[in-house]
Amino acid sequence: MAREVAGAGGENRAVRTARPLSAEAVNADVEHTILQSRDTQLIIHAIPPQVADSINIEVPPVARDEGAIKPFFTVADLAHSERVA
């Protein structure tokens, strides 16, 4: 949600994130979106504009080896998840 709260058609980034995870947004406000699947709950926090402006998003994205978390999600159909991601 850094820099982009809504994308094409008004769909926010958290909702687009939920689609390949077979999750749904069960609650949302301007600062948080809660995504829920059968085995996972993910809370996505909006990044304040002053912080988002300092983030450099590279194109194409650069893979990172280290991060705060490395989540694993169970999906019913991997091919479907890859198509809608």
Distance bins in CASP14 RR format, pairs under 12 A and 6 or more apart:
PFRMAT RR
TARGET T0000
AUTHOR 0000-0000-0000
RMODE 2
METHOD distances of the structure
MODEL  1
1 7 0 0 0 0 0 1 0 0 0 0 0
1 11 0 0 0 0 0 1 0 0 0 0 0
1 12 1 0 0 1 0 0 0 0 0 0 0
1 13 1 0 1 0 0 0 0 0 0 0 0
1 14 1 0 0 1 0 0 0 0 0 0 0
1 15 0 0 0 0 0 1 0 0 0 0 0
1 16 0 0 0 0 0 1 0 0 0 0 0
1 17 0 0 0 0 1 0 0 0 0 0 0
1 28 0 0 0 0 0 1 0 0 0 0 0
1 29 0 0 0 0 0 1 0 0 0 0 0
1 30 0 0 0 0 1 0 0 0 0 0 0
1 31 0 0 0 0 1 0 0 0 0 0 0
1 32 0 0 0 0 1 0 0 0 0 0 0
1 33 1 0 0 1 0 0 0 0 0 0 0
1 43 0 0 0 0 0 1 0 0 0 0 0
1 44 1 0 0 1 0 0 0 0 0 0 0
1 45 1 0 0 1 0 0 0 0 0 0 0
1 46 1 0 1 0 0 0 0 0 0 0 0
1 47 1 0 0 1 0 0 0 0 0 0 0
1 48 0 0 0 0 0 1 0 0 0 0 0
1 49 0 0 0 0 0 1 0 0 0 0 0
1 51 0 0 0 0 0 1 0 0 0 0 0
1 52 0 0 0 0 1 0 0 0 0 0 0
1 55 0 0 0 0 0 1 0 0 0 0 0
2 12 0 0 0 0 0 1 0 0 0 0 0
2 13 0 0 0 0 1 0 0 0 0 0 0
2 14 0 0 0 0 0 1 0 0 0 0 0
2 44 0 0 0 0 0 1 0 0 0 0 0
2 45 0 0 0 0 0 1 0 0 0 0 0
2 46 0 0 0 0 1 0 0 0 0 0 0
2 47 1 0 1 0 0 0 0 0 0 0 0
2 48 0 0 0 0 1 0 0 0 0 0 0
2 49 0 0 0 0 1 0 0 0 0 0 0
2 50 0 0 0 0 0 1 0 0 0 0 0
2 51 1 0 0 1 0 0 0 0 0 0 0
2 52 1 0 1 0 0 0 0 0 0 0 0
2 53 0 0 0 0 1 0 0 0 0 0 0
2 54 0 0 0 0 1 0 0 0 0 0 0
2 55 1 0 1 0 0 0 0 0 0 0 0
2 56 0 0 0 0 0 1 0 0 0 0 0
2 57 1 0 0 1 0 0 0 0 0 0 0
3 13 0 0 0 0 1 0 0 0 0 0 0
3 46 0 0 0 0 0 1 0 0 0 0 0
3 47 1 0 0 1 0 0 0 0 0 0 0
3 48 0 0 0 0 0 1 0 0 0 0 0
3 49 1 0 0 1 0 0 0 0 0 0 0
3 50 0 0 0 0 0 1 0 0 0 0 0
3 51 0 0 0 0 0 1 0 0 0 0 0
3 52 1 0 1 0 0 0 0 0 0 0 0
3 53 1 0 0 1 0 0 0 0 0 0 0
3 54 0 0 0 0 0 1 0 0 0 0 0
3 55 1 0 0 1 0 0 0 0 0 0 0
3 56 0 0 0 0 0 1 0 0 0 0 0
3 57 1 0 0 1 0 0 0 0 0 0 0
4 10 0 0 0 0 0 1 0 0 0 0 0
4 11 0 0 0 0 0 1 0 0 0 0 0
4 12 0 0 0 0 1 0 0 0 0 0 0
4 13 1 0 1 0 0 0 0 0 0 0 0
4 14 0 0 0 0 0 1 0 0 0 0 0
4 15 0 0 0 0 0 1 0 0 0 0 0
4 16 0 0 0 0 1 0 0 0 0 0 0
4 17 0 0 0 0 0 1 0 0 0 0 0
4 46 0 0 0 0 0 1 0 0 0 0 0
4 47 0 0 0 0 0 1 0 0 0 0 0
4 49 0 0 0 0 0 1 0 0 0 0 0
4 52 0 0 0 0 1 0 0 0 0 0 0
4 55 0 0 0 0 0 1 0 0 0 0 0
4 57 0 0 0 0 1 0 0 0 0 0 0
5 11 0 0 0 0 0 1 0 0 0 0 0
5 12 1 0 1 0 0 0 0 0 0 0 0
5 13 1 0 0 1 0 0 0 0 0 0 0
5 14 0 0 0 0 1 0 0 0 0 0 0
5 15 0 0 0 0 0 1 0 0 0 0 0
5 16 0 0 0 0 0 1 0 0 0 0 0
5 28 0 0 0 0 0 1 0 0 0 0 0
5 29 0 0 0 0 0 1 0 0 0 0 0
5 30 1 0 0 1 0 0 0 0 0 0 0
5 31 0 0 0 0 0 1 0 0 0 0 0
5 33 0 0 0 0 0 1 0 0 0 0 0
5 44 0 0 0 0 0 1 0 0 0 0 0
5 46 1 0 0 1 0 0 0 0 0 0 0
5 47 0 0 0 0 0 1 0 0 0 0 0
5 48 0 0 0 0 0 1 0 0 0 0 0
5 49 0 0 0 0 1 0 0 0 0 0 0
5 52 0 0 0 0 1 0 0 0 0 0 0
6 12 1 0 1 0 0 0 0 0 0 0 0
6 13 0 0 0 0 1 0 0 0 0 0 0
6 14 0 0 0 0 0 1 0 0 0 0 0
6 15 0 0 0 0 1 0 0 0 0 0 0
6 16 0 0 0 0 0 1 0 0 0 0 0
6 28 0 0 0 0 0 1 0 0 0 0 0
6 30 0 0 0 0 0 1 0 0 0 0 0
6 33 0 0 0 0 0 1 0 0 0 0 0
6 46 0 0 0 0 0 1 0 0 0 0 0
7 13 1 0 0 1 0 0 0 0 0 0 0
7 14 0 0 0 0 0 1 0 0 0 0 0
7 15 0 0 0 0 1 0 0 0 0 0 0
7 16 0 0 0 0 1 0 0 0 0 0 0
8 15 0 0 0 0 0 1 0 0 0 0 0
8 16 0 0 0 0 1 0 0 0 0 0 0
9 15 0 0 0 0 0 1 0 0 0 0 0
9 16 0 0 0 0 0 1 0 0 0 0 0
10 16 0 0 0 0 0 1 0 0 0 0 0
11 17 0 0 0 0 0 1 0 0 0 0 0
11 18 0 0 0 0 0 1 0 0 0 0 0
11 19 0 0 0 0 1 0 0 0 0 0 0
11 25 0 0 0 0 0 1 0 0 0 0 0
11 28 0 0 0 0 0 1 0 0 0 0 0
11 33 0 0 0 0 0 1 0 0 0 0 0
12 18 0 0 0 0 1 0 0 0 0 0 0
12 19 0 0 0 0 0 1 0 0 0 0 0
12 25 0 0 0 0 1 0 0 0 0 0 0
12 28 1 0 0 1 0 0 0 0 0 0 0
12 29 0 0 0 0 0 1 0 0 0 0 0
12 30 0 0 0 0 0 1 0 0 0 0 0
12 32 0 0 0 0 0 1 0 0 0 0 0
12 33 1 0 0 1 0 0 0 0 0 0 0
12 35 0 0 0 0 0 1 0 0 0 0 0
12 44 0 0 0 0 1 0 0 0 0 0 0
12 46 0 0 0 0 1 0 0 0 0 0 0
13 19 0 0 0 0 0 1 0 0 0 0 0
13 25 0 0 0 0 0 1 0 0 0 0 0
13 28 0 0 0 0 0 1 0 0 0 0 0
13 33 0 0 0 0 1 0 0 0 0 0 0
13 35 0 0 0 0 0 1 0 0 0 0 0
13 44 1 0 0 1 0 0 0 0 0 0 0
13 45 0 0 0 0 0 1 0 0 0 0 0
13 46 0 0 0 0 1 0 0 0 0 0 0
13 47 0 0 0 0 0 1 0 0 0 0 0
13 52 0 0 0 0 0 1 0 0 0 0 0
14 21 0 0 0 0 0 1 0 0 0 0 0
14 23 0 0 0 0 1 0 0 0 0 0 0
14 24 0 0 0 0 0 1 0 0 0 0 0
14 25 1 0 0 1 0 0 0 0 0 0 0
14 26 0 0 0 0 0 1 0 0 0 0 0
14 27 0 0 0 0 0 1 0 0 0 0 0
14 28 1 0 0 1 0 0 0 0 0 0 0
14 29 0 0 0 0 0 1 0 0 0 0 0
14 30 0 0 0 0 0 1 0 0 0 0 0
14 31 0 0 0 0 0 1 0 0 0 0 0
14 32 0 0 0 0 1 0 0 0 0 0 0
14 33 1 1 0 0 0 0 0 0 0 0 0
14 34 0 0 0 0 1 0 0 0 0 0 0
14 35 1 0 0 1 0 0 0 0 0 0 0
14 36 0 0 0 0 0 1 0 0 0 0 0
14 42 0 0 0 0 1 0 0 0 0 0 0
14 43 0 0 0 0 1 0 0 0 0 0 0
14 44 1 0 1 0 0 0 0 0 0 0 0
14 45 0 0 0 0 1 0 0 0 0 0 0
14 46 0 0 0 0 1 0 0 0 0 0 0
14 47 0 0 0 0 0 1 0 0 0 0 0
15 21 0 0 0 0 0 1 0 0 0 0 0
15 23 0 0 0 0 1 0 0 0 0 0 0
15 24 0 0 0 0 1 0 0 0 0 0 0
15 25 1 0 1 0 0 0 0 0 0 0 0
15 26 0 0 0 0 0 1 0 0 0 0 0
15 28 0 0 0 0 1 0 0 0 0 0 0
15 33 1 0 0 1 0 0 0 0 0 0 0
15 34 0 0 0 0 0 1 0 0 0 0 0
15 35 0 0 0 0 1 0 0 0 0 0 0
15 44 0 0 0 0 1 0 0 0 0 0 0
15 84 0 0 0 0 0 1 0 0 0 0 0
16 23 0 0 0 0 0 1 0 0 0 0 0
16 25 0 0 0 0 0 1 0 0 0 0 0
16 33 0 0 0 0 0 1 0 0 0 0 0
16 35 0 0 0 0 0 1 0 0 0 0 0
16 44 0 0 0 0 0 1 0 0 0 0 0
16 84 0 0 0 0 1 0 0 0 0 0 0
16 85 0 0 0 0 1 0 0 0 0 0 0
17 23 0 0 0 0 1 0 0 0 0 0 0
17 24 0 0 0 0 0 1 0 0 0 0 0
17 25 0 0 0 0 1 0 0 0 0 0 0
17 28 0 0 0 0 0 1 0 0 0 0 0
17 33 0 0 0 0 1 0 0 0 0 0 0
17 34 0 0 0 0 0 1 0 0 0 0 0
17 35 1 0 0 1 0 0 0 0 0 0 0
17 37 0 0 0 0 0 1 0 0 0 0 0
17 40 0 0 0 0 0 1 0 0 0 0 0
17 42 1 0 0 1 0 0 0 0 0 0 0
17 43 0 0 0 0 0 1 0 0 0 0 0
17 44 1 0 0 1 0 0 0 0 0 0 0
17 71 0 0 0 0 0 1 0 0 0 0 0
17 73 0 0 0 0 0 1 0 0 0 0 0
17 81 0 0 0 0 0 1 0 0 0 0 0
17 84 0 0 0 0 0 1 0 0 0 0 0
17 85 0 0 0 0 1 0 0 0 0 0 0
18 24 1 0 1 0 0 0 0 0 0 0 0
18 25 1 0 1 0 0 0 0 0 0 0 0
18 26 0 0 0 0 1 0 0 0 0 0 0
18 28 0 0 0 0 0 1 0 0 0 0 0
18 33 0 0 0 0 1 0 0 0 0 0 0
18 34 0 0 0 0 1 0 0 0 0 0 0
18 35 1 0 1 0 0 0 0 0 0 0 0
18 36 0 0 0 0 1 0 0 0 0 0 0
18 37 0 0 0 0 1 0 0 0 0 0 0
18 40 0 0 0 0 0 1 0 0 0 0 0
18 41 0 0 0 0 0 1 0 0 0 0 0
18 42 0 0 0 0 1 0 0 0 0 0 0
18 44 0 0 0 0 1 0 0 0 0 0 0
18 73 0 0 0 0 0 1 0 0 0 0 0
18 75 0 0 0 0 0 1 0 0 0 0 0
18 81 0 0 0 0 0 1 0 0 0 0 0
18 84 0 0 0 0 1 0 0 0 0 0 0
18 85 0 0 0 0 0 1 0 0 0 0 0
19 25 0 0 0 0 0 1 0 0 0 0 0
19 35 0 0 0 0 1 0 0 0 0 0 0
19 37 0 0 0 0 0 1 0 0 0 0 0
19 73 0 0 0 0 0 1 0 0 0 0 0
19 75 0 0 0 0 0 1 0 0 0 0 0
19 77 0 0 0 0 0 1 0 0 0 0 0
19 80 0 0 0 0 1 0 0 0 0 0 0
19 81 0 0 0 0 1 0 0 0 0 0 0
19 82 0 0 0 0 0 1 0 0 0 0 0
19 83 0 0 0 0 1 0 0 0 0 0 0
19 84 1 0 1 0 0 0 0 0 0 0 0
19 85 1 0 0 1 0 0 0 0 0 0 0
20 35 0 0 0 0 0 1 0 0 0 0 0
20 37 0 0 0 0 0 1 0 0 0 0 0
20 73 0 0 0 0 1 0 0 0 0 0 0
20 74 0 0 0 0 0 1 0 0 0 0 0
20 75 1 0 0 1 0 0 0 0 0 0 0
20 76 0 0 0 0 0 1 0 0 0 0 0
20 77 0 0 0 0 1 0 0 0 0 0 0
20 78 0 0 0 0 1 0 0 0 0 0 0
20 79 0 0 0 0 0 1 0 0 0 0 0
20 80 1 0 0 1 0 0 0 0 0 0 0
20 81 1 1 0 0 0 0 0 0 0 0 0
20 82 1 0 0 1 0 0 0 0 0 0 0
20 83 0 0 0 0 1 0 0 0 0 0 0
20 84 1 0 1 0 0 0 0 0 0 0 0
20 85 1 0 1 0 0 0 0 0 0 0 0
21 35 1 0 0 1 0 0 0 0 0 0 0
21 36 0 0 0 0 1 0 0 0 0 0 0
21 37 1 0 1 0 0 0 0 0 0 0 0
21 38 0 0 0 0 0 1 0 0 0 0 0
21 39 0 0 0 0 0 1 0 0 0 0 0
21 40 1 0 0 1 0 0 0 0 0 0 0
21 41 0 0 0 0 0 1 0 0 0 0 0
21 42 1 0 0 1 0 0 0 0 0 0 0
21 44 0 0 0 0 0 1 0 0 0 0 0
21 71 0 0 0 0 1 0 0 0 0 0 0
21 72 0 0 0 0 0 1 0 0 0 0 0
21 73 1 0 1 0 0 0 0 0 0 0 0
21 74 0 0 0 0 1 0 0 0 0 0 0
21 75 1 0 0 1 0 0 0 0 0 0 0
21 76 0 0 0 0 0 1 0 0 0 0 0
21 77 0 0 0 0 0 1 0 0 0 0 0
21 78 0 0 0 0 0 1 0 0 0 0 0
21 80 0 0 0 0 0 1 0 0 0 0 0
21 81 1 0 0 1 0 0 0 0 0 0 0
21 82 0 0 0 0 0 1 0 0 0 0 0
21 84 0 0 0 0 1 0 0 0 0 0 0
21 85 0 0 0 0 1 0 0 0 0 0 0
22 35 0 0 0 0 0 1 0 0 0 0 0
22 36 0 0 0 0 0 1 0 0 0 0 0
22 37 1 0 1 0 0 0 0 0 0 0 0
22 38 1 0 0 1 0 0 0 0 0 0 0
22 39 0 0 0 0 1 0 0 0 0 0 0
22 40 0 0 0 0 1 0 0 0 0 0 0
22 73 1 0 0 1 0 0 0 0 0 0 0
22 74 1 0 0 1 0 0 0 0 0 0 0
22 75 1 0 1 0 0 0 0 0 0 0 0
22 76 1 0 1 0 0 0 0 0 0 0 0
22 77 0 0 0 0 1 0 0 0 0 0 0
22 78 0 0 0 0 0 1 0 0 0 0 0
22 80 0 0 0 0 1 0 0 0 0 0 0
22 81 1 0 0 1 0 0 0 0 0 0 0
22 84 0 0 0 0 1 0 0 0 0 0 0
22 85 0 0 0 0 0 1 0 0 0 0 0
23 33 0 0 0 0 0 1 0 0 0 0 0
23 34 0 0 0 0 1 0 0 0 0 0 0
23 35 1 0 1 0 0 0 0 0 0 0 0
23 36 1 0 1 0 0 0 0 0 0 0 0
23 37 1 1 0 0 0 0 0 0 0 0 0
23 38 0 0 0 0 1 0 0 0 0 0 0
23 39 0 0 0 0 1 0 0 0 0 0 0
23 40 1 0 0 1 0 0 0 0 0 0 0
23 41 0 0 0 0 1 0 0 0 0 0 0
23 42 1 0 0 1 0 0 0 0 0 0 0
23 43 0 0 0 0 0 1 0 0 0 0 0
23 44 0 0 0 0 0 1 0 0 0 0 0
23 71 0 0 0 0 0 1 0 0 0 0 0
23 73 1 0 0 1 0 0 0 0 0 0 0
23 74 0 0 0 0 0 1 0 0 0 0 0
23 75 0 0 0 0 1 0 0 0 0 0 0
23 76 0 0 0 0 0 1 0 0 0 0 0
23 81 0 0 0 0 0 1 0 0 0 0 0
23 84 0 0 0 0 0 1 0 0 0 0 0
24 33 0 0 0 0 0 1 0 0 0 0 0
24 34 0 0 0 0 1 0 0 0 0 0 0
24 35 1 0 0 1 0 0 0 0 0 0 0
24 36 1 0 0 1 0 0 0 0 0 0 0
24 37 1 0 0 1 0 0 0 0 0 0 0
24 38 0 0 0 0 0 1 0 0 0 0 0
24 40 0 0 0 0 0 1 0 0 0 0 0
24 41 0 0 0 0 0 1 0 0 0 0 0
24 42 0 0 0 0 0 1 0 0 0 0 0
25 32 0 0 0 0 0 1 0 0 0 0 0
25 33 1 0 1 0 0 0 0 0 0 0 0
25 34 1 0 0 1 0 0 0 0 0 0 0
25 35 1 0 1 0 0 0 0 0 0 0 0
25 36 0 0 0 0 1 0 0 0 0 0 0
25 37 0 0 0 0 0 1 0 0 0 0 0
25 41 0 0 0 0 0 1 0 0 0 0 0
25 42 0 0 0 0 0 1 0 0 0 0 0
25 43 0 0 0 0 0 1 0 0 0 0 0
25 44 0 0 0 0 1 0 0 0 0 0 0
26 32 0 0 0 0 0 1 0 0 0 0 0
26 33 0 0 0 0 1 0 0 0 0 0 0
26 34 1 0 1 0 0 0 0 0 0 0 0
26 35 1 0 0 1 0 0 0 0 0 0 0
26 36 1 0 1 0 0 0 0 0 0 0 0
26 37 0 0 0 0 1 0 0 0 0 0 0
26 40 0 0 0 0 0 1 0 0 0 0 0
26 41 0 0 0 0 1 0 0 0 0 0 0
26 42 0 0 0 0 0 1 0 0 0 0 0
26 43 0 0 0 0 0 1 0 0 0 0 0
26 44 0 0 0 0 0 1 0 0 0 0 0
27 33 1 0 0 1 0 0 0 0 0 0 0
27 34 1 0 1 0 0 0 0 0 0 0 0
27 35 0 0 0 0 1 0 0 0 0 0 0
27 36 0 0 0 0 1 0 0 0 0 0 0
27 41 0 0 0 0 0 1 0 0 0 0 0
27 42 0 0 0 0 0 1 0 0 0 0 0
27 43 0 0 0 0 1 0 0 0 0 0 0
27 44 0 0 0 0 0 1 0 0 0 0 0
28 34 1 0 0 1 0 0 0 0 0 0 0
28 35 0 0 0 0 1 0 0 0 0 0 0
28 36 0 0 0 0 0 1 0 0 0 0 0
28 43 0 0 0 0 0 1 0 0 0 0 0
28 44 0 0 0 0 1 0 0 0 0 0 0
28 45 0 0 0 0 0 1 0 0 0 0 0
28 46 0 0 0 0 0 1 0 0 0 0 0
29 43 0 0 0 0 0 1 0 0 0 0 0
29 44 0 0 0 0 0 1 0 0 0 0 0
29 45 0 0 0 0 0 1 0 0 0 0 0
29 46 0 0 0 0 1 0 0 0 0 0 0
30 45 0 0 0 0 0 1 0 0 0 0 0
30 46 1 0 0 1 0 0 0 0 0 0 0
30 47 0 0 0 0 0 1 0 0 0 0 0
30 48 0 0 0 0 0 1 0 0 0 0 0
30 49 0 0 0 0 0 1 0 0 0 0 0
31 43 0 0 0 0 0 1 0 0 0 0 0
31 44 0 0 0 0 1 0 0 0 0 0 0
31 45 1 0 0 1 0 0 0 0 0 0 0
31 46 1 0 1 0 0 0 0 0 0 0 0
31 47 0 0 0 0 1 0 0 0 0 0 0
31 48 0 0 0 0 1 0 0 0 0 0 0
32 41 0 0 0 0 0 1 0 0 0 0 0
32 42 0 0 0 0 0 1 0 0 0 0 0
32 43 1 0 1 0 0 0 0 0 0 0 0
32 44 1 0 0 1 0 0 0 0 0 0 0
32 45 1 0 1 0 0 0 0 0 0 0 0
32 46 1 0 0 1 0 0 0 0 0 0 0
32 47 0 0 0 0 0 1 0 0 0 0 0
33 41 0 0 0 0 0 1 0 0 0 0 0
33 42 0 0 0 0 1 0 0 0 0 0 0
33 43 1 0 0 1 0 0 0 0 0 0 0
33 44 1 0 1 0 0 0 0 0 0 0 0
33 45 0 0 0 0 1 0 0 0 0 0 0
33 46 0 0 0 0 1 0 0 0 0 0 0
34 40 0 0 0 0 0 1 0 0 0 0 0
34 41 1 0 0 1 0 0 0 0 0 0 0
34 42 1 0 0 1 0 0 0 0 0 0 0
34 43 1 0 1 0 0 0 0 0 0 0 0
34 44 1 0 0 1 0 0 0 0 0 0 0
34 45 0 0 0 0 0 1 0 0 0 0 0
35 41 1 0 0 1 0 0 0 0 0 0 0
35 42 1 0 1 0 0 0 0 0 0 0 0
35 43 1 0 0 1 0 0 0 0 0 0 0
35 44 1 0 0 1 0 0 0 0 0 0 0
35 45 0 0 0 0 0 1 0 0 0 0 0
35 71 0 0 0 0 0 1 0 0 0 0 0
35 73 0 0 0 0 1 0 0 0 0 0 0
36 42 1 0 0 1 0 0 0 0 0 0 0
36 43 0 0 0 0 1 0 0 0 0 0 0
36 44 0 0 0 0 0 1 0 0 0 0 0
36 73 0 0 0 0 0 1 0 0 0 0 0
37 71 0 0 0 0 0 1 0 0 0 0 0
37 72 0 0 0 0 0 1 0 0 0 0 0
37 73 1 0 0 1 0 0 0 0 0 0 0
37 74 1 0 0 1 0 0 0 0 0 0 0
37 75 0 0 0 0 1 0 0 0 0 0 0
37 76 0 0 0 0 1 0 0 0 0 0 0
37 81 0 0 0 0 0 1 0 0 0 0 0
38 73 0 0 0 0 1 0 0 0 0 0 0
38 74 1 0 0 1 0 0 0 0 0 0 0
38 75 0 0 0 0 1 0 0 0 0 0 0
38 76 0 0 0 0 1 0 0 0 0 0 0
39 71 0 0 0 0 0 1 0 0 0 0 0
39 72 0 0 0 0 1 0 0 0 0 0 0
39 73 0 0 0 0 1 0 0 0 0 0 0
39 74 1 0 1 0 0 0 0 0 0 0 0
39 75 0 0 0 0 0 1 0 0 0 0 0
39 76 0 0 0 0 0 1 0 0 0 0 0
40 69 0 0 0 0 0 1 0 0 0 0 0
40 71 1 0 0 1 0 0 0 0 0 0 0
40 72 0 0 0 0 1 0 0 0 0 0 0
40 73 1 0 1 0 0 0 0 0 0 0 0
40 74 1 0 0 1 0 0 0 0 0 0 0
40 75 0 0 0 0 0 1 0 0 0 0 0
41 71 0 0 0 0 0 1 0 0 0 0 0
41 73 0 0 0 0 0 1 0 0 0 0 0
42 69 0 0 0 0 1 0 0 0 0 0 0
42 71 1 0 0 1 0 0 0 0 0 0 0
42 72 0 0 0 0 0 1 0 0 0 0 0
42 73 0 0 0 0 1 0 0 0 0 0 0
43 69 0 0 0 0 0 1 0 0 0 0 0
43 71 0 0 0 0 0 1 0 0 0 0 0
44 71 0 0 0 0 0 1 0 0 0 0 0
45 51 0 0 0 0 0 1 0 0 0 0 0
45 52 0 0 0 0 0 1 0 0 0 0 0
46 52 0 0 0 0 1 0 0 0 0 0 0
47 53 0 0 0 0 1 0 0 0 0 0 0
47 54 0 0 0 0 1 0 0 0 0 0 0
47 55 1 0 0 1 0 0 0 0 0 0 0
47 57 0 0 0 0 0 1 0 0 0 0 0
48 54 0 0 0 0 0 1 0 0 0 0 0
48 55 0 0 0 0 0 1 0 0 0 0 0
49 55 0 0 0 0 0 1 0 0 0 0 0
56 62 0 0 0 0 1 0 0 0 0 0 0
58 64 0 0 0 0 0 1 0 0 0 0 0
63 70 0 0 0 0 0 1 0 0 0 0 0
64 70 0 0 0 0 1 0 0 0 0 0 0
73 81 0 0 0 0 1 0 0 0 0 0 0
73 85 0 0 0 0 0 1 0 0 0 0 0
74 81 0 0 0 0 0 1 0 0 0 0 0
75 81 1 0 1 0 0 0 0 0 0 0 0
75 82 0 0 0 0 1 0 0 0 0 0 0
75 83 0 0 0 0 0 1 0 0 0 0 0
75 84 0 0 0 0 0 1 0 0 0 0 0
75 85 0 0 0 0 0 1 0 0 0 0 0
77 83 0 0 0 0 1 0 0 0 0 0 0
77 84 0 0 0 0 1 0 0 0 0 0 0
78 84 0 0 0 0 0 1 0 0 0 0 0
78 85 0 0 0 0 0 1 0 0 0 0 0
79 85 0 0 0 0 0 1 0 0 0 0 0
END
